[in-house]
Amino acid sequence: MPDLILPEQLEHRIRELTPEKRLCLAVLADCVHRLRKAVRQPHSLKTGRIIQRELRWLSSRADRPYSFEAICAVLDLDSDAVRRALRVKW
């Protein structure tokens, strides 16, 4: 089971991030939030589209600005490890 980190434990670290890293973290967090919210709702065409769009973004290997790969690189995260961790959550 992955280690659990509470938001309170990250607050001081987030404040130390550069604006670019904060933006990248916000984009990644938004994706995770949308997925978690969508999978908890009754299945509909809209939630199916949201899940499909977010999973497509997460699985993309493209290396362009604000792609999943680029965001992981800016945040110094192993993109494959993040993908594996997120799969466990759903």
C-alpha positions as CSV (number, residue, x, y, z in Angstrom):
1,M,0.0,0.0,0.0
2,P,1.4,3.4,-0.9
3,D,2.3,5.8,1.9
4,L,-0.4,8.3,2.8
5,I,0.5,12.0,2.8
6,L,-1.9,14.4,4.3
7,P,-2.4,17.8,2.8
8,E,-1.2,19.5,6.0
9,Q,2.1,17.7,5.5
10,L,2.6,19.2,2.1
11,E,1.6,22.8,2.7
12,H,5.0,24.1,3.5
13,R,6.6,22.2,0.6
14,I,4.0,23.6,-1.9
15,R,4.7,27.1,-0.8
16,E,8.4,26.5,-1.6
17,L,7.6,25.4,-5.2
18,T,8.3,27.7,-8.2
19,P,5.2,29.1,-9.9
20,E,5.8,26.7,-12.8
21,K,5.8,23.7,-10.5
22,R,2.7,24.9,-8.7
23,L,0.9,25.2,-12.0
24,C,2.0,21.7,-13.0
25,L,1.0,20.3,-9.6
26,A,-2.4,22.0,-10.0
27,V,-3.0,20.5,-13.5
28,L,-2.1,17.0,-12.2
29,A,-4.3,17.4,-9.1
30,D,-7.2,18.6,-11.2
31,C,-7.0,15.5,-13.4
32,V,-6.9,13.2,-10.3
33,H,-9.8,15.2,-8.8
34,R,-11.9,14.9,-11.9
35,L,-11.3,11.1,-12.2
36,R,-12.1,10.4,-8.5
37,K,-15.3,12.5,-8.8
38,A,-16.4,10.8,-12.0
39,V,-15.8,7.2,-10.9
40,R,-17.9,7.9,-7.8
41,Q,-20.9,9.2,-9.7
42,P,-23.5,7.0,-11.4
43,H,-22.3,6.1,-14.8
44,S,-23.5,8.3,-17.6
45,L,-22.4,9.4,-21.0
46,K,-20.9,12.6,-19.4
47,T,-18.9,10.8,-16.7
48,G,-17.8,8.2,-19.2
49,R,-16.4,11.0,-21.4
50,I,-14.7,12.6,-18.4
51,I,-13.0,9.4,-17.4
52,Q,-12.0,8.6,-21.0
53,R,-10.5,12.1,-21.5
54,E,-8.5,12.1,-18.3
55,L,-7.3,8.5,-18.8
56,R,-6.2,9.4,-22.3
57,W,-4.2,12.4,-21.0
58,L,-2.6,10.2,-18.3
59,S,-1.7,7.4,-20.7
60,S,-0.3,9.8,-23.4
61,R,3.4,9.5,-24.0
62,A,3.5,12.9,-25.8
63,D,6.2,15.3,-24.6
64,R,4.7,18.7,-25.2
65,P,3.8,21.6,-22.8
66,Y,1.4,20.5,-20.1
67,S,1.2,16.9,-21.3
68,F,1.3,14.3,-18.5
69,E,4.9,13.4,-19.4
70,A,6.0,17.1,-19.3
71,I,4.3,17.7,-16.0
72,C,5.9,14.7,-14.4
73,A,9.3,15.9,-15.7
74,V,8.9,19.3,-14.2
75,L,7.8,17.8,-10.9
76,D,10.6,15.3,-11.1
77,L,8.2,12.4,-10.9
78,D,8.4,9.0,-12.6
79,S,5.4,9.1,-14.9
80,D,5.1,5.3,-15.0
81,A,5.1,5.1,-11.2
82,V,2.4,7.8,-11.0
83,R,0.3,5.9,-13.5
84,R,0.7,2.7,-11.5
85,A,-0.2,4.5,-8.3
86,L,-3.3,6.1,-9.8
87,R,-4.5,2.7,-11.2
88,V,-4.5,1.3,-7.7
89,K,-6.9,4.1,-6.6
90,W,-9.6,3.3,-9.1
